[in-house]
């Protein structure tokens, strides 16, 4: 595997782990700062951006994995 691809995949995977850990099920980001999260609500603001960032990281991770796999063939 290309060293640049390997480094990119490692960096993306670290950020992906952090992004997933920041999203707790049933606990909104506002409750981390003292807000009440007992009522269901849609993702807004920072939570929505974090979700989109996580999806982007997943796409990048899969892309790096596929390119690395295809180069190994």
N, C-alpha and C positions, 0 to 999 in steps of 0.2 A: 504494500500500500504506500502511496505517496506520503511523505512526511508532512506535507502541508495539509493534505486531507485528514490525516490522523490527528494532527494538532487542532484542526477546525472541528472535527467530531468531538474531541475531548472538551474543547471550550463550550461548544453548543450543549453537550450533555451536562456539564456542570451548571450552566445557566438554566437548563431544563429542570434539573433536580431542584434548584432553588425556587423556580417559578411554581412547580407543583407543590412544594412544601409550604409556600405562602398561601396556597388555596386550601383552606380547611372546610370540609363539608359541614354545612349547618352553622358555620361561624363566619360571618362576613368580616371584611377587613375593618369595618367601622367598630366592631365589638372589640377588636384588639386595642382600640384607643378609648374604650369605655362606653361605646354606644350599645343600644339594645338591639339584639338580633333575634328576638323571639317570634317575630312576625315574618312570614315569607314575603320576599320582595325580589324584584328582578335586579340583575347586576347593573350597577351604574358607576360612572366615574372611573375611579382607579381600578375597581374590581373588573369592569368590562375591559379596560386596557390590559390588565394582567392576563385575562383570559385570551385575548387576541394575541398577546405576546407569547403565551404558552403554545397556542396553535401554530404560530409562526416558527417557534423553536422546534416543534414536532416535525413540521414539514422540512425544515433544514436538516434535522437529524436523519430523517428517512432519506433525504436526498444525498447526504454524505455517505450513508450506509450503502445505498444503491450504486453510487459512483465507485466507491471502494470495492464493492463486490464485482462490478463489471470490469474494473481494472485488473482484478486478481484472476479473471478468466483467461 
